[in-house]
Amino acid sequence: MQHIAFLFECSVSCADPINFNNQPENQTMEFKIEDTIVDTGKAAQGWDSRDASSKGQKLYRSDKGRYYIVRTSQGQAPSAEFVSKEAATRWILLNGYELPVELKISWSGG
């Protein structure tokens, strides 16, 4: 697995990749977000964007249950940010996916 290190400054809420596996068929990235390292290859679940308004985004649920969005755009370094469960719920529904059980419970207030 080939890793390329990126060293970029970013605001508190978003992160640039620490490591990035540049193999299209198995692309994984690591980000440091708010003093936490997240690895897309170790995420518990991930959703690709289907809606034009979220093009170039992918939502992940970490193995610890935190949701984060990775944004990719040609010519720019990928970035990531944590999002609330409410924001993750809206993103999943906007993109036409069924909500995972833990979001159905929080969405219904249970």
N, C-alpha and C positions, 0 to 999 in steps of 0.2 A: 504494500500500500504506500503510495507516494503522498507525502504531506508537504504543503507549502505554508510557511509561517507568514502571517500578516501582522504588522504592528501599526495600528491606527489608534488615534484618540477618538473618543466618542462620548456623547452625553451620558448621563447616569442611566437613562431608560433604554438606550440601545447599545448594541455591541457589534463590533466588527470581528471577523473570524480570527481565532487563534491558529487553528489548523484546518486545512481544506484538502480533501482528497479529490483531485481533479480528474477522476475517472467517471465519465458520464453515466455508465451503467450502474455505478455504486458510489454515488457522490455522498460523502459525509462531511460535516463541518462541525467544528467546535467553536463556541463563543463564550466569552466571559460577560455575563450580564449581572450587574449589581453584586459583584463578588462571588458569583456562582458560575461554575463551568457547566455548560450544557453541550451535549454531543448528539447531533441529529441521528447518528448511527445507533445510539443507545436509547433513543426515545421509545416510550411505551406505545405510542401511536402517532401517526402523521396523516395529514389531509392535504392534497394538492388543491390549488385554486381552480374553480370551474367558472367563476363569475368574472366578467371583464373588469369590474372595479377592484378585484383583488389579484389581478394578473401579476405573476412574478412573486407570489407569496406562497408560503406553505406553513400551515399551523401544525405544531407539535405539542404532545403532552409528554412531559418528562417522566422518568420512572418514579419521581417523587410527587407527581400529580400537578406540577405547574405547567401552565400553557405559555407557549411563546411562538411568535411569528418570525419566520426568516424571510427576508426580502432579497430578491436577486434581480439585477438589472444589467443588461449587457453594457460593458464599459465601466461598471462601478463595482466596488467590492461589496460582497453580500453583507447584510447587517441583520441583527436580531433584537427583539425586545420581548419582555414578559408582558402578557396581557391578562386581564381579570377573567374569571370564569364567565362573567356576563358578556364580555367582549368575545371570548372564544365561542360562546353559544351563538351569538349573532353571526359570527364569521362562518361557523359550521352550517347554520340554517341558510344564510345567504348563498352558500356554495352548494346547496342541495344535498347535504349529507344528513343521515339520521343522527340524532344526538346520542353520545355515549351515556351509559347508565348514570354515571356520577354527575353529569350535567343535567340530565332529566330530573334528578332529585333536587339539585340546587335551583333549577329553573322553576320547579313547581313549589318551591319554598319548603320542601320536606327535608 
